[in-house]
Amino acid sequence: MTYSIILQACVDSYRHRNLSAHDRWCNATWDMVLCWPPTPAGESAQLPCPPHRGVDPSKYVYKHCDASGRWAGKSPGDFTLPQGWTNYTVCFYEEIQKLMNDLYKRSEEDAQSKLDIAHGTRIMEMVGLSLSLTSLCISLAIFFYFRSLKNNRTRIHRNLFVAMVIQVMIRLVLYIDQAITRGNISGNENANTNSSWQGIDNTPVLCEASYVLLEYARTAMFMWMFIEGLYLHNKITVTVFQHRFYYSVYHAVGWGVPILMTAAWAAVTATHFGNSRCWWGYNFTAYFWILEGPRLSVISLNMIFLLNIIRVLVTKLRQSNSSEALQVRKAVKAAIVLLPLLGITNVLNMIATPLSRSVVEFGLWSYATHFLTSFQGFFIALLYCFLNGEVRAAVRKYVDNYLLHRSAGVRRGSGLSSVFLTTVTDLPRDSHGRTRNLCSCLRGNQSPTHGSYL
């Protein structure tokens, strides 16, 4: 539906409104968002804010009709656009208004550059999430298939990988859905109101449920990262726990506690946003710290675990009389390997977005943060599955056994075939070149009887 058709429909909807008592008025118009009624000159029209993302539908937006009978523009005396200018900023929630103010603090060109960076990081995110999803699924298949890998450590790994897979899948679905929806919007001037692809963001309940499940999976991922750090720390530093494995407690903490946290956050957020579509911008509200606070605590505790693990490692290396360079190298290697597993790399994602800073600072933060979070699953699968010695040994043994059985089967099949062919070609033949009956051949020198020839 084109702009002119929508505009005509808007004008027709107010055709019966009588403004004969006024000398001048602004005609009904559509400003690409709302259909505004004809308004007397010098007055302002009022309409409820549209039910878009991040908008509070309980608020009202105003549009002023100039004394000359034309819709007022952004600045006094500006009548460039026939539909005038509407300030929809007042419709947004306070958190979104602050976000927009920070984005456009310097200039519109600066804001556009930051939006281009955000678009580029989204593409990088989708690549990283796809790679993470593939590697995590392969890792889970390996952990579940090989019985030799079913130990306490891999049981924790499996739960962490499952939580990460759920989170990555939901995020990918949302990103792909948004890309398709915005693709329709870019090609259709009225896609917001008449799009063949409605999208998850525009579907009530489904959108909110998707983000609730996403935040639950993220919280569960952090809880299992905490369990990874706790188990590893106790295994290395606290000998009294080495022969105990509290899997039921771990399971309750990893999957049960996030349910309570997510339910509390969802209830408060639903009350705050009311009828607003899809809770857009919920991660900028103060209520989001119901989830982010415990996650930050997990990262802090895992950082303490990591430092203590490195301390114990360095102490043991010194006792083994190894060189100082070797000690440092092993300690640094252990720290780097454990960073993604313990979730410490996620701390950048909890830092406030530097929208008001320069484009370079915003770009560095954006690419670094989203690279670490989107490729995190791939790094964890690489370090704790694909490069793990036990996993590689189990897979190598399986492949060797498979190739051995296959080659043995081929050799047996080839031998039987060659014996059969040799036997057939060496069978005695009569004067006419016909092969004698096999039974008569086996009877040795006995003279064949009548009918013994083939």
C-alpha positions in Angstrom: 0.0 0.0 0.0 1.6 3.3 -1.1 1.7 6.6 0.8 -0.9 8.3 -1.4 -3.4 5.5 -0.8 -3.0 5.5 2.9 -3.2 9.3 3.0 -6.4 9.3 1.0 -7.9 6.7 3.4 -6.9 8.9 6.3 -8.6 12.0 4.7 -11.7 9.9 3.9 -12.0 8.8 7.5 -12.5 12.4 8.7 -14.6 13.6 5.7 -17.7 14.1 7.8 -16.0 16.4 10.3 -17.4 19.9 10.0 -14.8 22.8 10.3 -17.0 25.5 8.7 -16.8 27.6 11.9 -13.1 28.1 11.4 -11.6 30.3 8.6 -8.4 28.2 8.4 -7.5 24.7 9.4 -5.0 22.0 8.6 -6.3 19.1 6.6 -6.2 15.5 7.8 -2.9 13.9 7.2 -0.8 10.8 7.7 2.7 11.3 9.0 3.9 7.7 8.2 2.8 6.6 11.8 -0.6 8.1 12.8 -3.6 9.5 10.9 -4.1 13.0 12.2 -7.6 14.7 12.1 -8.2 18.1 10.6 -7.3 20.7 13.1 -8.2 24.5 13.4 -5.3 26.9 12.8 -3.4 27.8 15.9 -4.4 24.7 17.8 -2.8 21.3 18.4 -4.2 17.8 17.8 -3.7 15.0 20.4 -3.6 11.3 19.8 -2.5 8.3 21.9 1.0 7.1 21.3 1.2 4.2 18.8 1.8 0.7 20.2 5.3 0.4 18.9 8.4 -1.1 20.6 9.7 1.0 23.5 6.6 3.2 23.4 4.3 3.8 26.4 0.8 3.6 24.9 -0.7 5.4 27.9 1.0 8.6 26.8 -0.1 11.1 24.2 1.6 12.8 21.3 0.8 16.3 20.0 0.9 17.9 16.5 0.6 21.6 16.0 -1.3 23.4 13.3 0.2 26.8 12.4 -1.8 30.0 12.3 -1.4 29.9 8.5 -3.4 26.6 8.3 -0.4 24.4 7.7 1.1 21.7 9.8 4.1 23.0 11.7 7.6 21.6 11.0 10.5 20.9 13.3 11.5 24.5 13.6 9.4 27.7 13.4 8.5 28.6 9.9 9.5 25.3 8.4 6.8 24.0 6.1 8.9 21.8 3.9 6.9 18.7 4.6 3.1 18.9 3.9 2.4 16.5 6.9 4.6 18.6 9.2 6.7 17.1 12.0 5.6 15.1 15.0 7.8 14.8 18.1 7.3 11.1 19.0 10.2 11.3 21.5 7.7 12.0 24.3 6.1 8.6 23.7 9.1 6.5 24.6 9.9 5.2 28.1 12.4 7.2 30.1 15.1 4.6 29.5 14.6 4.7 25.7 14.6 8.5 25.7 18.0 8.6 27.5 19.3 6.0 25.0 18.2 8.2 22.0 19.6 11.3 23.6 23.0 9.7 24.0 22.9 8.4 20.5 22.2 11.8 18.9 24.2 13.8 21.5 27.0 14.7 19.0 25.3 14.9 15.6 23.0 13.0 13.3 26.1 11.9 11.2 27.7 10.5 14.3 24.6 8.7 15.3 24.3 7.2 11.8 27.9 5.9 12.0 27.1 4.2 15.3 24.0 2.6 13.8 26.1 1.3 10.9 28.5 -0.2 13.4 25.6 -1.8 15.2 24.5 -3.3 11.9 27.9 -4.7 11.3 28.2 -6.2 14.7 24.8 -7.9 14.2 26.1 -9.7 11.1 29.2 -10.7 13.1 27.0 -11.9 15.9 25.0 -14.1 13.6 28.1 -15.7 12.2 29.5 -16.3 15.6 26.3 -17.7 17.0 25.9 -20.1 14.0 29.4 -21.3 14.5 28.9 -21.7 18.3 25.6 -23.6 17.8 27.2 -26.0 15.3 30.2 -26.7 17.5 28.2 -27.0 20.7 25.8 -29.5 19.1 28.7 -31.6 17.8 30.3 -31.5 21.3 27.1 -32.6 23.0 26.8 -35.5 20.5 30.3 -36.6 21.4 29.8 -36.3 25.1 26.5 -38.3 25.0 27.8 -41.0 22.6 31.1 -42.1 24.1 30.6 -43.9 27.4 34.3 -43.4 28.3 33.6 -39.6 28.5 30.7 -39.9 31.0 32.3 -38.6 34.2 31.5 -35.9 36.7 33.3 -33.2 34.8 31.6 -33.9 31.4 28.2 -34.1 33.1 28.7 -30.4 34.2 30.0 -29.6 30.7 26.9 -31.2 29.1 24.5 -29.0 31.2 26.4 -25.9 30.4 26.4 -26.7 26.7 22.7 -27.4 26.7 22.0 -24.0 28.3 24.2 -22.3 25.8 22.5 -24.1 22.9 19.1 -22.9 24.1 20.3 -19.4 24.4 22.1 -19.4 21.0 19.1 -20.9 19.2 16.6 -18.3 20.6 19.0 -15.5 19.8 19.5 -16.7 16.3 15.7 -17.1 15.7 15.1 -13.6 17.0 17.9 -12.1 14.8 16.8 -13.9 11.7 13.2 -12.9 12.3 14.2 -9.3 12.8 16.3 -9.3 9.6 13.3 -10.7 7.6 10.9 -8.2 9.2 13.1 -5.2 8.6 13.8 -6.4 5.1 10.0 -6.2 4.5 9.9 -2.8 6.1 12.7 -1.5 3.9 10.8 -2.6 0.8 7.3 -1.5 1.9 6.4 1.9 3.1 3.5 0.5 5.2 5.1 -2.7 6.4 4.4 -1.7 10.0 0.7 -2.0 9.4 0.4 -4.3 6.4 3.3 -6.7 6.2 3.0 -10.3 5.0 5.6 -11.2 7.6 4.4 -10.1 11.0 7.4 -11.2 12.9 8.0 -12.3 16.5 8.5 -8.7 17.6 5.0 -7.8 16.4 3.3 -10.8 17.9 2.0 -10.2 21.5 2.8 -12.9 24.1 5.1 -14.8 21.7 7.6 -11.9 21.7 7.6 -11.5 25.5 7.8 -15.3 26.0 10.8 -15.5 23.7 12.7 -12.9 25.6 11.7 -14.5 29.0 13.0 -17.9 27.7 16.2 -16.2 26.4 16.9 -14.6 29.7 16.2 -17.9 31.5 18.7 -19.7 29.3 21.3 -16.9 29.8 20.8 -17.1 33.6 21.1 -20.9 33.5 24.3 -20.6 31.5 25.8 -18.3 34.1 24.7 -20.7 36.9 26.4 -23.6 35.2 29.5 -21.5 34.7 29.5 -20.9 38.4 29.2 -24.6 39.0 32.1 -25.2 36.6 34.3 -22.8 38.6 33.2 -24.2 41.9 33.8 -27.8 40.9 37.2 -27.0 39.3 38.2 -24.9 42.3 37.3 -27.6 44.8 38.9 -30.3 42.8 42.2 -28.4 42.7 42.4 -26.6 46.1 40.0 -28.4 48.5 40.9 -32.1 48.8 38.0 -32.8 51.1 35.5 -32.4 48.2 37.5 -34.5 45.7 35.5 -37.7 46.4 32.0 -36.0 46.6 29.9 -35.0 43.7 26.7 -33.1 44.6 25.0 -33.5 41.2 21.4 -33.1 42.6 22.5 -29.8 44.2 24.3 -28.7 41.1 21.2 -29.5 39.0 18.9 -27.5 41.3 21.2 -24.5 41.3 21.9 -24.7 37.5 18.3 -25.1 36.4 16.0 -24.4 39.4 17.4 -21.1 40.7 17.2 -19.4 37.3 13.5 -20.2 37.1 12.9 -18.2 40.3 15.1 -15.3 39.2 13.6 -15.1 35.8 10.0 -15.3 37.1 10.6 -12.5 39.5 12.2 -10.3 36.8 9.4 -11.1 34.3 6.7 -10.2 36.7 8.3 -6.8 37.6 9.1 -6.0 33.9 5.5 -6.9 32.8 4.1 -4.5 35.4 6.5 -1.8 34.3 5.9 -2.0 30.6 2.2 -2.8 30.7 0.7 -3.0 27.2 3.9 -1.9 25.5 4.9 -4.1 22.6 7.6 -6.7 23.4 9.2 -4.9 26.3 11.7 -3.3 23.9 14.6 -1.8 25.9 14.0 -3.9 29.0 17.7 -4.4 29.4 18.1 -0.6 30.0 15.8 -0.6 32.9 16.8 -0.8 36.5 14.7 -4.0 36.9 17.1 -5.8 34.6 19.6 -5.9 37.5 17.4 -8.6 39.1 19.1 -10.9 36.6 22.3 -8.9 35.9 23.2 -8.6 39.6 23.5 -12.4 40.2 25.2 -12.8 36.9 27.8 -10.2 37.8 28.2 -12.0 41.2 28.9 -15.2 39.3 31.6 -13.6 37.3 33.1 -12.1 40.4 33.2 -15.4 42.2 34.6 -17.2 39.2 37.3 -14.5 39.0 38.2 -15.3 42.6 38.2 -19.0 41.8 40.5 -18.4 38.8 43.0 -16.3 40.8 43.2 -19.0 43.5 43.6 -21.8 40.9 46.4 -19.9 39.3 48.0 -19.3 42.8 47.9 -23.1 43.5 49.2 -23.9 40.1 52.2 -21.5 40.4 52.9 -22.9 43.9 53.0 -26.5 42.5 55.2 -25.4 39.6 57.7 -23.8 42.0 57.8 -27.0 44.0 58.6 -28.9 40.9 61.7 -26.7 40.3 60.6 -25.7 36.9 61.9 -22.5 35.3 60.3 -19.2 36.0 59.4 -18.7 32.3 57.7 -22.1 32.3 55.7 -21.2 35.4 54.5 -17.9 33.9 53.7 -19.5 30.6 51.6 -22.3 32.2 49.8 -19.9 34.5 48.9 -17.5 31.6 47.8 -20.5 29.5 45.5 -21.7 32.3 44.0 -18.3 32.8 43.3 -17.9 29.1 41.8 -21.3 28.8 39.5 -20.8 31.8 38.3 -17.3 30.9 35.5 -18.3 28.5 34.4 -21.4 30.6 34.0 -19.3 33.7 32.1 -16.5 31.8 34.6 -13.8 32.7 34.6 -12.5 29.1 30.9 -11.6 29.6 31.9 -8.7 31.9 32.3 -6.4 28.9 28.7 -7.0 28.0 27.6 -5.6 31.4 29.4 -2.3 30.9 27.1 0.6 30.0 27.0 1.1 26.2 29.3 4.1 25.3 26.7 5.7 23.0 27.7 9.2 24.0 31.4 8.6 23.3 33.2 8.9 20.0 32.5 6.5 17.1 35.9 4.8 17.5 35.3 4.1 21.2 31.8 2.8 20.5 33.1 0.7 17.6 35.8 -0.9 19.7 33.4 -1.7 22.5 30.7 -3.0 20.2 32.9 -5.4 18.2 35.0 -6.6 21.1 31.9 -7.3 23.3 29.8 -9.0 20.7 32.7 -11.0 19.3 33.4 -12.5 22.8 29.8 -13.2 23.5 28.8 -14.7 20.1 31.9 -16.8 19.7 32.0 -17.9 23.3 30.2 -21.2 22.6 32.7 -22.0 19.8 35.7 -21.3 22.1 34.4 -23.4 24.9 33.6 -26.3 22.6 37.0 -26.0 21.0 38.9 -25.9 24.3 36.9 -28.4 26.3 35.9 -30.9 23.6 37.7 -30.8 20.3 41.2 -30.1 21.8 40.6 -32.2 24.9 43.0 -35.2 25.2 40.4 -37.6 26.4 37.9 -36.6 23.7 40.4 -36.9 21.0 41.6 -40.3 22.2 38.0 -41.6 22.3 37.2 -40.3 18.8 40.5 -41.6 17.4 39.9 -45.0 18.9 36.4 -45.1 17.4 37.6 -44.1 14.0 40.5 -46.6 14.1 38.1 -49.4 15.1 35.6 -48.4 12.4 38.3 -48.4 9.7 39.7 -51.7 11.0 36.4 -53.4 10.8 35.6 -51.9 7.5 39.0 -53.0 6.0 38.6 -56.5 7.5 35.1 -56.8 5.9 36.5 -55.7 2.5 39.3 -58.2 2.7 37.0 -61.0 3.6 34.6 -60.1 0.8 37.5 -59.9 -1.7 38.9 -63.3 -0.6 35.6 -65.1 -1.0 35.0 -63.5 -4.4 38.5 -64.5 -5.7 38.1 -68.1 -4.4 34.7 -68.4 -6.1 36.0 -67.1 -9.4 39.1 -69.4 -9.2 36.9 -72.4 -8.4 34.5 -71.7 -11.3 37.2 -71.1 -13.9 39.1 -74.3 -12.8 36.1 -76.6 -13.0 36.6 -79.6 -15.4 34.9 -79.2 -18.7 33.8 -81.8 -21.2 34.7 -82.1 -24.9 32.1 -79.5 -25.8 33.6 -77.0 -23.2 30.7 -77.4 -20.8 31.5 -77.4 -17.1 30.9 -80.7 -15.3 28.6 -81.1 -12.4 30.3 -79.9 -9.2 29.4 -83.1 -7.4 31.1 -85.2 -10.0 34.2 -83.1 -9.6 34.3 -83.7 -5.9 34.1 -87.5 -6.5 37.6 -87.4 -7.9 38.4 -90.1 -10.5 34.9 -91.7 -10.5 33.4 -91.9 -13.9 30.5 -89.6 -14.3 27.2 -91.2 -14.9 24.6 -90.2 -17.5 23.1 -86.9 -16.9 26.0 -85.6 -14.7 26.9 -83.0 -17.2 25.6 -79.4 -16.9 
